[in-house]
Amino acid sequence: MYNSKRRRRKTDQANYPGFHSRECSENQQLSADTNTYSLHAQGSLMAEKKTESKLSLINKLILSYAAIAFFTMAATVFSVIGLQSLNGIVRDIARNDLPFVKLTETLYDSLQAQERSAAKYSLLKSPEFRQLFDQRQKEFKSALETLGKTGSGPLLESLDRNYRDFNSTAEILFQGESDDITHLKNTADKVTTSIDALSASRQVILNDKLENADKKRETTVKWTLLLSSMGFVLALSVMAFFLYTISSSIKKLKRATHSISEGNFDFDPNIPPGDEIGSLAEDFTRMAKRLKILEQMSLDASPLTRLPGNIAIERILTKKLQTGETFAVCYADLDNFKAYSDRYGYIRGSDLIKMTGEVIYEALQQHADENAFVGHIGGDDFIMVVAADEVDAVCQAVIDAFTDEVPQFYTPEDLDQGHIEGPDRYGVIRKFPIMTISIAVVMCQQGEYDSAVKIAKTAAEIKDFAKGKAGSNYFIDRRKRAR
């Protein structure tokens, strides 16, 4: 049988030429479709340039948390500054106002003690009361001197003056010049009034400080709560925004996945670009377009050989023409295939076409570069697109391999006769030689052809010329043409 006798054929399905032909054809067709996507690629590039200025998810998170950190730090700094200000006011009150209040109390107590001592001395004439008066006098003067260090003013001067009058009145009593304590009481009342006035003025200053402290406290609390609330609200907003964005994008991608799985490759998830999710959506859309192309390729590929069909052939030729590179198009056709199929049947004819596709594929694998292309036009017609300097090696390899393999498809009797008999297309019984292969080669240089149709027309003309010669052969058209 054909499959068991063929030389150089690998039995493992993974290494079977037809299997590789399909995989190779998909890769070749994807390469051929590069031109189809040139405008899309340019558009994508423009879009990428436009979105370069946008922020990624990480950058957005960093900026968001930076804003949150800013409000949190602002609240902390503001509260610390407010506390420091309040602390300063408290220290000022403790350092200046509280000692002042204590000194005024000392003045009150000392004055009253002096007044009592002087009054008792006027009645009892006891030196002990004079000593008590002198002690309290020193205490009063010391407190008055300390108050003088906090600052001078009319009230302090009035107190000092009234206290001197009080001392003069008390001295008259101690000298025995008068026993009337009414005048002493009047001068003591004036001193008390002066102390009251001094204390009242200081109380006004203290009240201002306390009111200022209350205002600072209220302002600190208000701004601290405001800034903290703004940071908290911002944190919740950022979290809600990212949860919504990521969740909605995942749902859109999920819908796109279901849609593509159902064959709708044109589905657009409508996710705006600019971050990782947008980039993922763009990649997803490109993948869908590629899957659509692969589906078209699969439908276009020959079901018999699994080689690329006419759509892929036209695309690769158009791409080659647009790049302006020099290449060769090899049009291979089997001679006397119809007579063979009429005699042996379509199944054997299909096997022979499969063998031809494998032979051509293997020749390209061994003698052409990775950019070479093989396609199946239909029936017994094949196309090879190779570099110009690879034509001779590829065509001769195809002819040699085909010549080696084709005898396996004939019976020994037909091989001994060297021909088969059958009707031609006009119904006339003729003798048809053992099948051969003819290859027409069109050399395509820049400026000679502007469409795949013209290349195919020229190849058909050369094929008719090559088929006119006996046996397997190839013919290269080296004529120069201008558009």
KABELFEN-V599336 format. One record per pair of residues at least 12 apart in sequence whose C-alpha atoms are under 10 Angstrom apart, sorted by sequence separation. I is the first residue (numbers start at 0). J is the second residue. D is the distance in Angstrom with one decimal. If there is no record, write none. Layout:
((I;J;D) (I;J;D))
//
This chain:
((116;128;5.1) (117;129;7.1) (120;132;9.4) (143;155;8.4) (147;159;9.8) (168;180;8.7) (171;183;9.4) (254;266;9.0) (255;267;7.1) (256;268;9.3) (268;280;7.0) (269;281;9.6) (296;308;7.7) (298;310;10.0) (299;311;7.6) (316;328;8.7) (336;348;7.7) (339;351;9.8) (360;372;8.8) (371;383;7.4) (372;384;5.0) (373;385;8.7) (418;430;6.1) (419;431;5.3) (420;432;8.9) (442;454;9.2) (461;473;9.5) (462;474;8.0) (115;128;8.7) (116;129;6.8) (168;181;9.9) (169;182;9.1) (170;183;9.8) (254;267;9.7) (255;268;5.9) (267;280;8.7) (268;281;9.1) (296;309;9.7) (360;373;6.8) (371;384;5.7) (372;385;6.6) (417;430;9.4) (418;431;5.3) (419;432;6.5) (441;454;7.3) (461;474;7.2) (462;475;9.9) (116;130;8.7) (117;131;9.0) (168;182;7.0) (169;183;6.3) (254;268;7.6) (255;269;9.7) (267;281;9.3) (296;310;7.8) (359;373;7.6) (360;374;9.3) (370;384;8.6) (371;385;4.8) (372;386;9.9) (417;431;8.6) (418;432;4.2) (419;433;7.3) (441;455;8.9) (461;475;8.0) (113;128;8.9) (116;131;6.5) (117;132;6.7) (143;158;8.8) (144;159;9.7) (168;183;5.6) (169;184;9.7) (252;267;9.2) (253;268;9.0) (268;283;8.8) (269;284;9.8) (295;310;8.7) (296;311;7.0) (336;351;9.2) (359;374;9.6) (370;385;7.4) (371;386;7.2) (417;432;6.1) (418;433;5.3) (419;434;9.6) (461;476;7.1) (113;129;9.1) (115;131;9.6) (116;132;5.6) (117;133;10.0) (143;159;7.8) (167;183;9.0) (168;184;9.3) (251;267;9.0) (252;268;6.1) (267;283;9.1) (268;284;7.9) (295;311;9.3) (336;352;9.4) (369;385;9.4) (370;386;8.3) (416;432;9.1) (417;433;6.0) (418;434;8.6) (441;457;7.1) (442;458;9.7) (460;476;9.9) (115;132;8.5) (116;133;9.3) (165;182;8.8) (166;183;8.7) (168;185;9.7) (169;186;9.4) (251;268;5.4) (252;269;9.2) (267;284;6.8) (356;373;8.6) (367;384;9.6) (368;385;7.8) (416;433;9.3) (417;434;9.8) (440;457;9.2) (441;458;6.0) (458;475;9.7) (113;131;7.4) (114;132;8.0) (165;183;6.4) (168;186;7.6) (169;187;9.7) (250;268;9.2) (251;269;7.7) (252;270;8.7) (266;284;7.9) (333;351;9.9) (356;374;8.6) (367;385;6.6) (368;386;7.9) (371;389;9.6) (414;432;9.4) (439;457;9.1) (440;458;6.7) (441;459;9.7) (458;476;8.7) (112;131;8.1) (113;132;4.9) (116;135;9.3) (140;159;9.1) (143;162;9.9) (164;183;9.0) (165;184;8.6) (167;186;9.5) (168;187;9.4) (249;268;9.7) (251;270;7.7) (265;284;8.0) (333;352;8.9) (356;375;7.7) (366;385;9.6) (367;386;7.5) (413;432;9.4) (414;433;7.4) (439;458;5.9) (440;459;9.8) (457;476;8.9) (112;132;7.2) (113;133;8.0) (165;185;8.5) (166;186;8.8) (248;268;8.2) (264;284;8.4) (265;285;10.0) (267;287;9.3) (363;383;8.3) (413;433;8.2) (438;458;9.2) (439;459;7.7) (441;461;7.9) (113;134;8.7) (114;135;9.8) (165;186;5.0) (166;187;9.2) (248;269;8.9) (249;270;9.8) (264;285;9.8) (266;287;8.1) (363;384;9.4) (367;388;9.3) (368;389;8.5) (439;460;8.4) (440;461;7.3) (441;462;9.8) (110;132;9.3) (112;134;9.7) (113;135;6.1) (140;162;9.3) (164;186;6.5) (165;187;6.0) (248;270;6.6) (264;286;9.0) (265;287;7.1) (266;288;9.5) (333;355;8.8) (359;381;8.5) (363;385;8.2) (367;389;6.1) (439;461;5.3) (440;462;8.2) (109;132;9.0) (112;135;6.8) (113;136;6.9) (139;162;9.3) (163;186;9.2) (164;187;8.8) (165;188;9.2) (247;270;9.1) (248;271;9.4) (264;287;5.1) (265;288;7.1) (332;355;9.7) (352;375;9.8) (356;379;9.2) (359;382;9.3) (360;383;9.0) (366;389;6.9) (367;390;8.6) (438;461;8.5) (439;462;4.7) (111;135;9.3) (112;136;9.1) (162;186;7.7) (165;189;8.5) (252;276;9.7) (263;287;8.7) (264;288;6.3) (331;355;9.6) (355;379;8.3) (356;380;9.6) (359;383;8.1) (366;390;9.0) (409;433;8.2) (437;461;9.9) (438;462;6.5) (439;463;8.3) (109;134;9.1) (110;135;7.5) (161;186;6.8) (162;187;7.7) (164;189;9.2) (165;190;7.5) (255;280;9.5) (259;284;10.0) (262;287;9.6) (264;289;8.8) (352;377;9.7) (355;380;9.6) (356;381;7.7) (366;391;9.5) (367;392;8.3) (408;433;9.8) (409;434;9.5) (437;462;7.0) (438;463;9.7) (439;464;8.2) (440;465;9.5) (109;135;5.4) (110;136;7.9) (113;139;9.3) (136;162;9.9) (161;187;8.1) (164;190;8.9) (244;270;9.6) (264;290;7.2) (265;291;8.2) (352;378;7.6) (353;379;9.5) (355;381;8.8) (356;382;10.0) (363;389;9.2) (366;392;6.2) (367;393;6.9) (408;434;9.6) (437;463;9.0) (438;464;9.9) (439;465;6.4) (108;135;8.8) (109;136;7.2) (161;188;9.3) (162;189;8.2) (163;190;9.2) (249;276;8.7) (252;279;9.2) (256;283;8.9) (260;287;9.9) (264;291;5.8) (352;379;6.2) (363;390;10.0) (365;392;9.3) (366;393;5.7) (406;433;7.8) (437;464;9.4) (438;465;6.8) (439;466;8.8) (109;137;9.1) (110;138;9.5) (161;189;6.3) (162;190;5.7) (248;276;7.2) (252;280;7.3) (255;283;8.6) (259;287;7.0) (262;290;9.4) (263;291;8.6) (264;292;9.4) (331;359;9.1) (351;379;9.0) (352;380;9.0) (365;393;8.3) (366;394;9.4) (405;433;8.2) (406;434;8.6) (437;465;5.9) (438;466;8.2) (106;135;9.4) (109;138;6.8) (110;139;7.2) (160;189;9.8) (161;190;5.4) (162;191;9.2) (248;277;8.6) (251;280;9.2) (255;284;9.0) (262;291;8.4) (349;378;8.8) (352;381;9.7) (363;392;9.2) (364;393;9.3) (405;434;7.1) (436;465;9.4) (437;466;5.7) (105;135;9.8) (106;136;9.7) (108;138;9.8) (109;139;5.8) (136;166;8.5) (160;190;8.6) (161;191;9.1) (264;294;9.7) (348;378;9.6) (349;379;9.2) (362;392;8.5) (363;393;6.2) (366;396;8.0) (405;435;8.1) (436;466;8.2) (437;467;9.1) (108;139;8.9) (109;140;9.5) (158;189;8.3) (159;190;8.3) (161;192;9.4) (162;193;9.1) (245;276;7.7) (248;279;9.9) (249;280;9.7) (252;283;8.2) (256;287;9.3) (259;290;8.9) (348;379;9.2) (362;393;5.8) (363;394;9.2) (365;396;8.8) (402;433;9.6) (405;436;10.0) (435;466;9.3) (437;468;8.7) (447;478;9.9) (106;138;8.1) (107;139;8.8) (157;189;9.4) (158;190;5.9) (161;193;7.7) (244;276;9.1) (248;280;8.6) (252;284;9.9) (255;287;9.3) (259;291;9.3) (262;294;9.3) (361;393;9.5) (362;394;8.0) (402;434;8.6) (437;469;9.3) (447;479;7.3) (448;480;7.8) (449;481;9.8) (105;138;8.1) (106;139;5.6) (109;142;9.5) (157;190;8.5) (158;191;8.5) (160;193;9.6) (360;393;9.9) (362;395;8.8) (363;396;8.7) (401;434;9.4) (402;435;7.1) (436;469;9.9) (437;470;8.0) (438;471;8.2) (439;472;8.8) (440;473;7.1) (441;474;8.7) (442;475;7.3) (443;476;9.6) (446;479;10.0) (447;480;5.1) (448;481;7.5) (449;482;7.1) (105;139;7.3) (106;140;8.7) (132;166;9.9) (158;192;8.4) (159;193;8.8) (359;393;8.3) (362;396;5.7) (363;397;8.7) (401;435;7.7) (402;436;8.4) (435;469;8.5) (436;470;7.4) (437;471;5.5) (438;472;6.4) (439;473;5.8) (440;474;5.9) (441;475;6.2) (442;476;6.4) (443;477;9.1) (446;480;8.2) (447;481;4.8) (448;482;6.1) (106;141;9.5) (157;192;9.8) (158;193;5.0) (159;194;9.8) (359;394;8.7) (361;396;8.9) (362;397;5.8) (401;436;7.5) (435;470;5.6) (436;471;4.7) (437;472;5.2) (438;473;4.4) (439;474;5.2) (440;475;4.5) (441;476;5.3) (442;477;6.3) (443;478;10.0) (444;479;8.7) (446;481;6.5) (447;482;5.5) (103;139;9.7) (105;141;9.9) (106;142;6.8) (157;193;6.6) (158;194;6.6) (361;397;8.4) (362;398;9.5) (434;470;8.2) (435;471;4.8) (436;472;6.7) (437;473;5.7) (438;474;6.4) (439;475;6.3) (440;476;6.0) (441;477;7.3) (442;478;8.3) (443;479;9.3) (444;480;9.0) (445;481;9.5) (446;482;6.4) (102;139;9.1) (105;142;7.1) (106;143;7.6) (132;169;9.2) (156;193;9.3) (157;194;9.3) (158;195;9.7) (359;396;8.3) (360;397;8.9) (362;399;9.7) (398;435;8.2) (399;436;10.0) (432;469;9.2) (433;470;8.8) (434;471;8.4) (435;472;8.3) (436;473;8.4) (437;474;8.1) (438;475;8.5) (439;476;7.7) (440;477;8.8) (441;478;9.0) (442;479;9.0) (443;480;9.3) (444;481;9.9) (445;482;10.0) (104;142;9.7) (105;143;9.5) (155;193;7.8) (158;196;9.1) (358;396;8.5) (359;397;5.6) (362;400;8.2) (398;436;6.7) (432;470;8.7) (102;141;9.5) (103;142;8.0) (154;193;6.7) (155;194;8.4) (157;196;9.8) (158;197;8.2) (358;397;6.2) (359;398;9.0) (361;400;9.2) (397;436;8.6) (398;437;8.3) (102;142;5.8) (103;143;8.7) (129;169;9.9) (154;194;8.3) (157;197;9.4) (357;397;9.7) (358;398;8.9) (397;437;9.9) (398;438;8.8) (101;142;9.4) (102;143;7.9) (129;170;9.7) (154;195;9.8) (155;196;9.3) (337;378;9.9) (356;397;9.9) (358;399;9.4) (359;400;8.6) (397;438;9.3) (154;196;7.0) (155;197;6.9) (336;378;9.4) (337;379;9.3) (355;397;8.6) (358;400;6.3) (359;401;8.6) (99;142;9.4) (102;145;8.1) (103;146;8.7) (154;197;5.8) (336;379;7.4) (357;400;9.9) (358;401;6.6) (394;437;9.4) (395;438;9.7) (102;146;7.4) (129;173;7.4) (153;197;9.4) (154;198;9.6) (327;371;9.9) (328;372;9.6) (329;373;9.3) (330;374;9.8) (331;375;9.6) (357;401;9.7) (394;438;7.2) (128;173;9.7) (152;197;9.5) (304;349;9.1) (326;371;9.7) (328;373;9.9) (331;376;9.8) (333;378;9.4) (334;379;8.9) (355;400;9.0) (394;439;9.5) (99;145;8.9) (154;200;8.7) (303;349;7.4) (304;350;9.5) (330;376;9.4) (332;378;9.1) (333;379;5.8) (354;400;9.9) (355;401;6.8) (358;404;8.8) (394;440;9.0) (98;145;9.7) (99;146;7.0) (126;173;9.2) (303;350;8.9) (306;353;9.9) (332;379;5.8) (333;380;7.1) (354;401;8.2) (98;146;9.2) (121;169;9.4) (124;172;9.6) (125;173;9.9) (304;352;7.6) (305;353;9.2) (331;379;8.1) (332;380;4.7) (333;381;9.2) (117;166;9.9) (120;169;9.8) (124;173;8.2) (303;352;8.1) (304;353;5.5) (331;380;5.7) (332;381;6.6) (355;404;8.9) (391;440;9.7) (99;149;8.6) (121;171;9.9) (122;172;9.9) (303;353;6.8) (304;354;8.7) (306;356;7.8) (330;380;7.2) (331;381;5.0) (332;382;9.0) (351;401;9.9) (354;404;8.0) (355;405;8.9) (390;440;7.9) (114;165;9.0) (117;168;9.5) (118;169;8.7) (121;172;6.1) (124;175;8.8) (304;355;9.0) (305;356;9.0) (306;357;9.6) (330;381;5.9) (331;382;6.2) (354;405;8.5) (390;441;9.9) (110;162;8.9) (113;165;9.7) (114;166;9.8) (117;169;6.2) (120;172;7.9) (121;173;7.1) (304;356;6.3) (329;381;8.1) (330;382;4.9) (331;383;7.8) (390;442;9.3) (96;149;10.0) (113;166;9.3) (116;169;9.5) (117;170;8.7) (120;173;7.2) (121;174;9.6) (303;356;9.4) (304;357;8.0) (329;382;5.7) (330;383;6.6) (351;404;9.2) (387;440;9.8) (95;149;8.0) (117;171;10.0) (118;172;8.3) (121;175;7.7) (306;360;9.2) (328;382;6.9) (329;383;4.9) (330;384;9.0) (351;405;7.6) (387;441;9.5) (110;165;9.4) (114;169;8.1) (117;172;7.1) (118;173;9.6) (120;175;9.7) (328;383;5.8) (329;384;6.3) (383;438;9.7) (387;442;6.9) (113;169;8.7) (117;173;7.3) (121;177;8.3) (122;178;7.7) (316;372;9.9) (327;383;8.0) (328;384;4.7) (329;385;7.9) (351;407;9.5) (380;436;10.0) (382;438;9.3) (384;440;9.6) (386;442;9.4) (387;443;8.4) (121;178;5.6) (122;179;9.8) (315;372;8.1) (327;384;5.7) (328;385;6.7) (351;408;7.2) (379;436;9.7) (380;437;10.0) (381;438;9.2) (382;439;9.7) (383;440;9.2) (384;441;9.7) (385;442;9.9) (386;443;9.9) (387;444;9.3) (120;178;9.3) (121;179;8.0) (122;180;9.8) (326;384;7.1) (327;385;5.4) (328;386;8.8) (350;408;8.6) (380;438;9.8) (382;440;9.8) (121;180;7.7) (315;374;10.0) (326;385;6.0) (327;386;5.9) (328;387;8.8) (118;178;8.7) (312;372;8.5) (325;385;9.5) (326;386;4.8) (327;387;5.1) (348;408;8.8) (118;179;8.9) (119;180;9.8) (311;372;9.8) (312;373;8.3) (325;386;7.2) (326;387;4.9) (327;388;8.6) (329;390;7.9) (347;408;7.4) (118;180;6.3) (311;373;9.9) (312;374;6.3) (324;386;9.2) (325;387;6.6) (326;388;8.5) (327;389;8.5) (328;390;8.8) (347;409;9.6) (117;180;8.3) (118;181;9.6) (311;374;7.8) (312;375;8.4) (324;387;9.9) (325;388;9.7) (326;389;9.4) (327;390;7.0) (331;394;9.1) (310;374;9.8) (311;375;9.8) (312;376;8.1) (326;390;9.3) (329;393;9.4) (118;183;8.3) (307;372;9.0) (308;373;9.4) (309;374;7.6) (311;376;10.0) (319;384;9.4) (329;394;8.0) (343;408;8.9) (114;180;9.2) (117;183;8.4) (118;184;9.0) (306;372;9.8) (307;373;7.3) (308;374;5.9) (309;375;7.4) (310;376;9.5) (331;397;9.4) (343;409;8.5) (306;373;7.1) (307;374;4.8) (308;375;5.4) (309;376;5.7) (331;398;10.0) (343;410;9.7) (306;374;5.4) (307;375;6.0) (308;376;5.8) (309;377;8.4) (316;384;8.1) (333;401;10.0) (402;470;9.5) (114;183;7.4) (115;184;9.7) (305;374;9.1) (306;375;5.6) (307;376;8.2) (308;377;7.7) (315;384;8.4) (339;408;9.4) (402;471;7.8) (114;184;7.4) (304;374;9.3) (305;375;8.3) (306;376;9.0) (312;382;7.8) (339;409;9.0) (401;471;8.8) (304;375;7.5) (306;377;9.9) (312;383;9.2) (114;186;9.7) (303;375;9.3) (312;384;9.0) (398;470;9.7) (399;471;8.8) (114;187;7.0) (301;374;8.6) (302;375;10.0) (304;377;9.7) (308;381;9.5) (309;382;9.6) (382;455;9.8) (398;471;6.2) (399;472;9.9) (113;187;9.2) (300;374;8.5) (301;375;6.5) (303;377;9.4) (307;381;10.0) (308;382;9.6) (397;471;9.6) (398;472;7.0) (300;375;7.9) (301;376;8.2) (302;377;10.0) (303;378;9.5) (306;381;9.3) (307;382;9.7) (397;472;9.8) (398;473;8.4) (111;187;8.1) (300;376;9.4) (301;377;7.3) (382;458;9.8) (395;471;9.5) (397;473;9.8) (110;187;7.2) (111;188;9.9) (300;377;9.8) (301;378;9.5) (342;419;8.1) (395;472;8.1) (110;188;9.6) (342;420;8.2) (394;472;8.3) (395;473;7.9) (339;418;10.0) (342;421;7.1) (394;473;6.7) (110;190;8.0) (111;191;9.0) (339;419;7.7) (341;421;7.7) (342;422;9.6) (394;474;9.4) (110;191;7.9) (338;419;8.1) (339;420;9.2) (341;422;8.7) (355;436;9.2) (338;420;8.0) (339;421;8.6) (341;423;9.8) (391;473;8.7) (107;190;9.1) (338;421;6.3) (390;473;9.6) (391;474;9.8) (106;190;9.4) (107;191;7.0) (335;419;9.9) (337;421;9.8) (338;422;7.3) (391;475;9.1) (106;191;8.7) (337;422;9.7) (338;423;7.0) (390;475;8.7) (337;423;8.5) (338;424;8.9) (107;194;7.5) (337;424;8.7) (106;194;7.5) (107;195;9.2) (335;423;9.4) (104;194;9.2) (103;194;6.8) (338;429;9.4) (103;195;8.5) (338;430;9.3) (339;431;8.4) (338;431;7.1) (339;432;9.7) (103;197;8.3) (104;198;9.4) (338;432;9.7) (339;433;8.7) (103;198;6.8) (336;431;9.5) (339;434;7.8) (102;198;9.7) (335;431;6.6) (338;434;9.3) (334;431;9.2) (335;432;7.5) (336;433;9.6) (99;197;9.8) (100;198;7.2) (334;432;8.9) (335;433;8.0) (336;434;6.8) (99;198;8.2) (334;433;8.7) (335;434;5.8) (336;435;8.8) (334;434;5.7) (335;435;7.6) (336;436;9.6) (100;201;8.3) (333;434;7.0) (334;435;5.3) (335;436;9.1) (99;201;8.0) (100;202;8.7) (333;435;6.0) (334;436;5.7) (99;202;9.8) (332;435;8.8) (333;436;4.5) (334;437;6.9) (332;436;5.8) (333;437;6.3) (96;201;7.5) (331;436;6.8) (332;437;5.4) (333;438;8.8) (96;202;8.4) (331;437;5.7) (332;438;6.4) (330;437;8.2) (331;438;4.3) (332;439;8.5) (96;204;8.6) (97;205;9.3) (329;437;9.8) (330;438;5.4) (331;439;6.5) (96;205;6.7) (329;438;6.2) (330;439;5.0) (331;440;8.7) (95;205;9.6) (328;438;9.8) (329;439;5.6) (330;440;6.3) (328;439;8.1) (329;440;4.4) (330;441;8.2) (92;204;9.9) (96;208;9.9) (328;440;5.6) (329;441;6.5) (92;205;7.3) (327;440;6.6) (328;441;5.2) (329;442;8.8) (91;205;9.9) (327;441;5.6) (328;442;6.6) (326;441;8.6) (327;442;4.6) (328;443;7.4) (92;208;7.9) (326;442;6.2) (327;443;5.8) (91;208;9.0) (92;209;8.8) (325;442;7.5) (326;443;5.3) (327;444;8.6) (325;443;5.6) (326;444;6.7) (89;208;8.9) (324;443;8.3) (325;444;4.6) (326;445;9.2) (88;208;6.9) (89;209;8.7) (323;443;9.3) (324;444;6.8) (325;445;6.3) (88;209;8.1) (323;444;7.4) (324;445;6.3) (325;446;9.9) (323;445;5.1) (324;446;9.9) (85;208;9.9) (88;211;8.6) (89;212;8.3) (320;443;8.3) (322;445;8.8) (323;446;7.7) (85;209;9.6) (88;212;6.7) (319;443;9.2) (320;444;8.5) (321;445;9.0) (323;447;10.0) (87;212;9.5) (319;444;10.0) (320;445;7.3) (330;455;8.5) (85;211;9.0) (86;212;9.1) (319;445;9.6) (320;446;8.6) (328;454;8.0) (85;212;5.9) (316;443;9.9) (320;447;9.4) (328;455;8.8) (331;458;9.5) (332;459;10.0) (84;212;8.1) (85;213;8.7) (320;448;7.4) (321;449;8.5) (330;458;6.3) (331;459;10.0) (85;214;9.8) (320;449;6.8) (321;450;9.4) (329;458;7.7) (330;459;7.7) (82;212;9.9) (85;215;7.0) (320;450;7.4) (328;458;7.7) (332;462;7.7) (81;212;9.5) (84;215;7.6) (85;216;7.2) (320;451;8.2) (330;461;8.8) (331;462;7.8) (332;463;9.7) (335;466;9.8) (84;216;9.0) (317;449;8.3) (318;450;10.0) (319;451;9.6) (330;462;7.0) (334;466;7.0) (82;215;8.7) (316;449;9.9) (317;450;6.5) (318;451;9.6) (329;462;9.5) (332;465;9.6) (333;466;8.8) (334;467;9.7) (81;215;6.5) (82;216;7.8) (85;219;9.7) (316;450;7.8) (317;451;6.1) (331;465;9.9) (332;466;8.4) (80;215;10.0) (81;216;6.9) (84;219;9.8) (316;451;5.7) (317;452;9.6) (334;469;9.5) (81;217;9.5) (315;451;9.0) (316;452;9.4) (334;470;8.6) (81;218;8.1) (82;219;7.8) (313;450;8.9) (314;451;8.5) (334;471;8.3) (78;216;9.2) (81;219;5.4) (82;220;9.9) (313;451;6.0) (316;454;8.5) (333;471;8.9) (80;219;8.3) (81;220;8.6) (312;451;8.7) (313;452;8.3) (316;455;9.8) (332;471;10.0) (78;218;9.4) (79;219;8.8) (77;218;9.5) (78;219;5.6) (81;222;9.9) (331;472;9.9) (77;219;6.7) (78;220;7.3) (81;223;9.5) (313;455;9.6) (331;473;8.6) (77;220;9.2) (78;221;9.6) (330;473;9.3) (78;222;8.0) (79;223;9.6) (329;473;8.8) (330;474;9.9) (74;219;9.0) (77;222;7.4) (78;223;5.9) (329;474;9.3) (74;220;9.5) (77;223;6.5) (78;224;9.4) (329;475;8.7) (74;221;9.9) (75;222;10.0) (76;223;8.8) (328;475;9.7) (74;222;7.0) (75;223;7.1) (327;475;9.2) (73;222;9.2) (74;223;4.7) (77;226;9.1) (327;476;9.8) (73;223;8.1) (74;224;7.5) (74;225;7.9) (75;226;8.9) (71;223;8.9) (74;226;5.2) (75;227;8.5) (70;223;9.5) (73;226;6.9) (74;227;5.8) (72;226;8.9) (73;227;8.4) (74;228;9.3) (70;225;9.3) (71;226;6.8) (72;227;9.0) (74;229;9.6) (70;226;5.6) (71;227;5.8) (74;230;8.9) (69;226;9.3) (70;227;6.6) (71;228;9.0) (73;230;9.6) (70;228;8.8) (71;229;8.6) (72;230;9.5) (67;226;9.7) (70;229;6.9) (71;230;6.0) (67;227;9.1) (70;230;5.2) (71;231;8.6) (69;230;8.0) (70;231;8.9) (67;229;8.2) (68;230;7.5) (66;229;9.9) (67;230;4.9) (70;233;9.1) (66;230;7.7) (67;231;7.5) (67;232;9.1) (64;230;9.3) (67;233;6.5) (68;234;9.6) (66;233;8.1) (67;234;6.3) (66;234;9.0) (64;233;8.9) (63;233;8.0) (64;234;7.5) (67;237;9.4) (63;234;7.8) (63;236;9.6) (64;237;8.4) (63;237;6.7) (63;238;9.6) (60;237;8.1) (59;237;9.4) (60;238;9.4) (60;241;8.7) (59;241;9.5) (56;241;8.8) (56;245;9.9) (59;274;9.0) (58;274;9.1) (55;272;9.7) (56;273;8.8) (57;274;8.6) (54;272;9.9) (55;273;6.4) (56;274;5.6) (57;275;8.8) (53;272;8.6) (54;273;6.2) (55;274;4.1) (56;275;6.4) (53;273;5.2) (54;274;6.1) (55;275;6.1) (56;276;8.1) (50;271;9.9) (51;272;9.9) (52;273;8.1) (53;274;7.2) (54;275;9.3) (55;276;8.8) (56;277;9.9) (50;272;6.8) (51;273;7.2) (55;277;9.2) (49;272;9.5) (50;273;5.1) (51;274;9.3) (55;278;9.6) (49;273;8.7) (50;274;8.4) (47;272;8.6) (46;272;8.5) (47;273;8.3) (46;273;9.4) (50;277;9.8) (50;278;9.8) (47;278;9.2) (43;281;8.8) (43;285;9.9) (40;285;10.0) (39;285;9.6) (36;288;9.7) (36;289;10.0) (32;289;9.4) (29;289;8.1) (32;292;8.3) (29;292;7.8) (28;292;8.8) (29;293;7.8) (28;293;8.5) (25;292;9.5) (26;293;9.5) (29;296;8.9) (25;293;7.1) (28;296;7.4) (25;296;7.1) (24;296;8.7) (25;297;8.1) (24;297;9.7) (25;300;9.2) (21;297;9.0) (24;300;8.5) (21;300;8.3) (28;307;7.5) (32;311;8.1) (35;314;8.2) (21;301;9.5) (25;305;9.8) (27;307;8.7) (28;308;9.8) (31;311;7.2) (34;314;8.1) (24;305;8.1) (25;306;8.7) (30;311;10.0) (31;312;8.6) (33;314;9.2) (34;315;9.0) (24;306;6.0) (25;307;7.5) (28;310;9.2) (29;311;8.9) (31;313;9.0) (32;314;6.5) (33;315;9.3) (35;317;9.7) (21;304;8.1) (22;305;8.9) (23;306;8.6) (24;307;5.6) (28;311;5.7) (31;314;5.7) (32;315;7.5) (34;317;8.3) (35;318;8.6) (20;304;8.0) (21;305;5.2) (22;306;9.0) (23;307;9.3) (24;308;9.4) (27;311;8.6) (28;312;8.2) (30;314;9.5) (31;315;4.6) (34;318;5.9) (20;305;6.7) (21;306;5.7) (27;312;9.9) (29;314;9.8) (30;315;8.0) (31;316;8.2) (32;317;9.7) (33;318;7.8) (34;319;9.5) (17;303;9.4) (18;304;9.1) (19;305;9.3) (20;306;6.0) (21;307;7.6) (25;311;9.2) (28;314;7.8) (29;315;9.5) (31;317;8.4) (32;318;7.8) (17;304;6.4) (18;305;7.9) (19;306;9.6) (20;307;8.7) (24;311;8.8) (28;315;7.2) (31;318;6.2) (34;321;8.4) (16;304;9.7) (17;305;6.8) (18;306;9.6) (27;315;8.2) (30;318;9.1) (31;319;8.4) (34;322;9.3) (17;306;8.1) (17;353;7.9) (20;356;8.5) (16;353;9.9) (17;354;9.1) (20;357;7.8) (23;360;9.4) (16;354;9.6) (19;357;9.5) (17;356;7.8) (18;357;9.7) (20;359;9.9) (31;370;9.9) (16;356;8.8) (17;357;6.2) (20;360;6.7) (30;370;8.8) (16;357;5.7) (17;358;9.9) (19;360;8.8) (20;361;9.1) (31;372;9.5) (15;357;8.9) (16;358;8.6) (19;361;9.8) (27;369;9.1) (16;359;9.9) (17;360;8.4) (27;370;7.5) (16;360;7.2) (17;361;9.8) (20;364;10.0) (26;370;9.9) (27;371;8.1) (28;372;8.6) (16;361;7.2) (27;372;6.5) (1;347;9.4) (23;369;9.6) (26;372;9.8) (27;373;8.7) (28;374;9.9) (27;374;9.9) (2;350;9.2) (16;364;9.9) (23;371;10.0) (24;372;7.5) (1;350;8.2) (5;354;9.3) (8;357;9.3) (23;372;8.6) (24;373;7.4) (1;351;9.0) (8;358;9.8) (23;373;9.1) (24;374;7.8) (2;354;9.3) (1;354;9.1) (8;361;9.9) (20;373;8.5) (7;361;9.8) (20;374;9.4) (7;400;9.9) (6;400;9.5) (6;403;8.8) (5;403;9.0) (6;404;8.0) (5;404;6.8) (4;404;9.1) (5;405;9.7) (5;407;7.9) (1;404;8.8) (4;407;7.7) (1;405;9.5) (1;406;9.7) (2;407;9.5) (1;407;6.1) (0;407;7.6) (1;408;6.9) (0;408;8.5) (1;409;10.0))
//
